[in-house]
Amino acid sequence: MDKFKILLLYLNNEIVFEELGVAYIASYMQDKGYSVKEMVYCKKDDELDECIKEIIDYKPDIIGINVYNHNKLEVFDICRILKKQIPDIYICAGGAEASSQKETLLYDEKTIDFSIVGEGEKAFYDLVKRLEASESITDVAGLIYRESGNIKINNRLKITDNLDDIPNPSRFVLSSRNLKVASVLTSRGCNGNCSFCMTPHMWNVGGVKWRGRTETLAIDEVESIRKEYNISNFYFFDCSFEDPNILRMEKLADELIKRNLNIFYTVDIRASLYKKCNDNLIYKLQKSGLFSVFLGLEAGNQNDLKLYNKGVTVADNLNSLQYFNEHGIITHFGFINFNPYSTFERLYENSQFLNKSMDYTLTNLMGYSSYLKAYKGIALYEKIRNDRLLKEGIDGIFDYNFTDKRVEALAVYCYLHMPEIIDKYKVVFHDFADMYLRGLKLLERHIRMGNADEKLLPLITETQDFTRNELKTFFIENNSFDLLLDLAVQGWSNAKADNILADTFSDIKMAALIKKLIGQKNKLFRYLIKHDDKIINLIS
C-alpha cells in the first residue's frame, strides 16, 4: 500500500509569525514516516495561480489547511479551485475556525471534506491511515466528516498527556520566509476562563485545562533554533506564560540564563501577574531575555471586565501597564472596545482608559475599532444567543445585534473607517508608535548589556522621550473617538462623522507630526553613523 502524498498549506493574509498548528502536524507526520510537502500562500505577497499550479503539479492525495475567521474566504476560494482541478483530492481543515464552527464549516464550504476539532496531530494521522487503507473513519476521534450527504461529528480526541512525546514543529515557514521572529510553545491550554476566548474549546478536554512541556526540553528547542537559524527574537505563544504558576516561569528563565543564549523574547500574560512578581523574578526574567509582554487587558471599564470574566479591576489593568513600563519592558495589550452590551458610559470609560494607557505604551493608539467576535461555543456566545441578540446564519461585520442601536451605528462606522486611517498613516501607527520605539528600546538594552558605548544612551533616551511625547500629545489632543461618541449620543450622521475624521487626521496635521518625528530620527541616525553605525540595524 502506497503512503499518501501529503501537502500542508500555510495560508494567511500576511506571514509575520509561524503557523505552529500546521507545523506540528508536519513534523508529527514526518516522524511517522511520511513525506510531507509544505507550502506557504500569503495573499499580500504571493501569486495565487503559481500556488495552485505547484499544488496541482505535486498531485497530493490530501491537503491540510489552517482556517481562521480572517482567512476563511481565501481558504474557501482555494479549496474550490483545487477541487475543480483535482476532483479526487481530500481537503482537511483545522485551526480555531474549525474548532469553533464545527459542522457549520462543512455546511458553509462543501469542498472541504473533513475538519478537525482541537489538537490536530493524532487526528490527522489517524485520518490519513484510514483513508490509505480504505477503512471506516467513523471512529476517528476529533473528526468531522461527510457521509451520504450528512455531516457527522465524532467524539473528541483524548488530548496528549505528555507534550514531550510530540516532535518539535517544522521550521519550514521560518526558513522559507526568512522570518525575524521564531515562535515557540512551552505549553498548551490556559488556566484562565475568559468568556470570549476559544482556548478552552481547542485544548480543554476532560477537565484538563493546561499541560506543559519539560522546561529543559522546551529550552532545547529554543537553543536549536538559535544555533541553526541565527534567530535571537522569540515569541513564546503560550496562552498565558505564567501558567500553571510563576515557579515554572522562573524555571524557564533560569534555564535560559544558564545557557546564555543571548535572546530577547515576548510572552502573553494576564494583567494580574504584576501582583505576583517580585524583584528577584523580574530580574531573572529580564536577564533571560524578557523584552516585551502582551497583556490581556480587554477593557477599561468594570462592567465589560466582568462580562469578559477577567477577574481583575480597571486599576489592575493600569497598574500592570505601569509595573512593566517601570521595569523597562515593552507592553502591548488586547482590547475589545465594542460588544453587544456596550453603552455610551462604558465606551467613554474605555476611551479614558486608552488615553491613560498612553503614559505607558503607544501600541494601541486606535483600539477604538476593536470588537467582540462571538465564536460559537464560547461562554459569551451562549449568553448572546440566550438574550436573543445573535444574528443566526448571518456572516456580516457583527454576528449579533446591539442592545443600543446608536452604539451599533458607531461600531459599524469605526470598524469600516478607522482601519483606513491606520493604513493610510502606517508610518505613524505602526512604524513610529510600535516598531521604531521597540527598536530604540532594543538598542538601549543592547548598550546596557555592554555591547556598545554608553555615551550613545543620552540621545537614545532623548529620542524615545521625544517620540513618545509627540505621539501622546497629538492623539490626546485629537481624540476622534470621543467626538464620534458625542455625535452618536446627539444623533448619528455619517457625513458629520466623516468630517470629524477628516479634521482630526488631516493631511496637514499628520504631515506636521511626521516631519517632527523624522527630524528627531534623522538627528539620532546622524549621531549613530558618526559613532557606531553597526547598531543602526537594530532600529532601521
Sequence and secondary structure as in RCSB ss.txt:
>XXXX:A:sequence
MDKFKILLLYLNNEIVFEELGVAYIASYMQDKGYSVKEMVYCKKDDELDECIKEIIDYKPDIIGINVYNHNKLEV
FDICRILKKQIPDIYICAGGAEASSQKETLLYDEKTIDFSIVGEGEKAFYDLVKRLEASESITDVAGLIYRESGN
IKINNRLKITDNLDDIPNPSRFVLSSRNLKVASVLTSRGCNGNCSFCMTPHMWNVGGVKWRGRTETLAIDEVESI
RKEYNISNFYFFDCSFEDPNILRMEKLADELIKRNLNIFYTVDIRASLYKKCNDNLIYKLQKSGLFSVFLGLEAG
NQNDLKLYNKGVTVADNLNSLQYFNEHGIITHFGFINFNPYSTFERLYENSQFLNKSMDYTLTNLMGYSSYLKAY
KGIALYEKIRNDRLLKEGIDGIFDYNFTDKRVEALAVYCYLHMPEIIDKYKVVFHDFADMYLRGLKLLERHIRMG
NADEKLLPLITETQDFTRNELKTFFIENNSFDLLLDLAVQGWSNAKADNILADTFSDIKMAALIKKLIGQKNKLF
RYLIKHDDKIINLIS
>XXXX:A:secstr
     EEEEEEESS SS  HHHHHHHHHHHHTT  EEEEEEETTTS HHHHHHHHHHH  SEEEEE  TTTHHHH
HHHHHHHHHH TT EEEEESHHHHHHTHHHHHH TT  EEE S  HHHHHHHHHHHHTT   TT TTEEEEETTE
EEE       S GGGS     HHHHHTT SEEEE SEEE S   TT SHHHHH BTTB EEE  HHHHHHHHHHH
HHHH   EEEE  SSTT S HHHHHHHHHHHHHHT   EEEEEEEGGGGGT  HHHHHHHHHHTEEEEEEEEE S
SHHHHHHTT    HHHHHHHHHHHHHTT EEEEEE  B TT  HHHHHHHHHHHHHHTTT  TTTTGGG B    
TTSHHHHHHHHTT B TT  SS SB  SSHHHHHHHHHHHHHHHHHHHHTHIIIIIIIIIIHHHHHHHHHHIIII
IS GGGHHHHHHHHHHHHHHHHHHHHHT HHHHHHHHHHH   HHHHHHHHHHHT HHHHHHHHHHHHHHHHHHH
HHHHHHHGGGGGGT 
